[in-house]
Amino acid sequence: GQAGSHRRIGWQALTGQILRRLDDRPRALILWGKDAQTAAQSMTHPGHLRIETAHPSPLSARRGFFGSRPFSKVNNWLRSRGEQDIDWAGAR
């Protein structure tokens, strides 16, 4: 119930390992908030699509999340690469 209460409980090491493994080819990175943006600094593949905005939480969404259209940007990027876009509403 408190902003940032999930910090420093050990997930950063695992997340870092996963992100380094995912840096092998172009990926769409939706990085909401400073924590996500900092964690993804290790992802350096030049083909990544990087979408960096404020976190969509009620505390910060008005600082850049609203209107950022991350899902349509990802789909446009996928289509430009000849890949299938994502049905975000139907994804389960």
N, C-alpha and C positions, 0 to 999 in steps of 0.2 A: 503493500500500500504506500510505499515511499519511493520517490524518484531515486534511482541509483542503488536501491537496496540489493540488487543482484551483483553489484561490483565486488571484485576481489573475493569470490568464493571458489575460484579454481577453473572457471570455464574458459578463461583467456588462453591458457596453454593448449587446450584441446582445439579451440577455435583457430588459433594460430597455425597449428599443424594441418588442420583441414584446409585453410585458405592457401597455405603453401602448396599443398597437393593439387588444388584446383587452379593453380597458376600455369598449368601446362598448355592451355589453349585459350582462345578468346571466350570470355564469359560476360554476361550481363550482371553487373554489380549494382544492386540497389542498396545504398548505404544511408540509412536513416540515423542521423545523430552523430555526434563527435566520437562516441565509442566505436561505432561501426566503421567510421571513416579512418580512425586511427588503426583499428585492427587490420584493415585492408591495405594499409600502406605497403605491406610486404608483397602485394599482388602487383607485379610490374610488367606483365605481358602487354606488349603495345596494342594488342587488338581488343582489349577489354572495353566494354561500354561501362562508363562510371557515371552513375547518377547519385549525386550527393545532395541531400536536403536535410532540413531539420527533421527530428523524429516526429512521427504523426501523433504523439501523445497529446492530450489536452493541454499540457503544460507548455508545449513548444510548437505545435502544429502551425500556428499563425506566423512563425518566423521563417517560412519558406517551404513548408510541405504543401499547403493548399495551393492548387494550381500547377504543381510541378509535373503532373501527369506521368509518373514513372512507368506505369503499366503500358500505356500507349507508346512511350519512347522505347521500351524494350521490344514491343511487337514491331515497331517500325524498323528497328535495328535488325531483328531476326529476319524480317521480310527482305531487307536490303542485302542480306547474306544468303538469300535463297532458302532460308529455313522456315519451318512452320511456326506461326505465331502461337501464342498461348491464349486459351480461353480462360481468362482470369476469373470470370463469374462461375464457370463450371468446373474449375480445377478443384480436385478433392484429394 
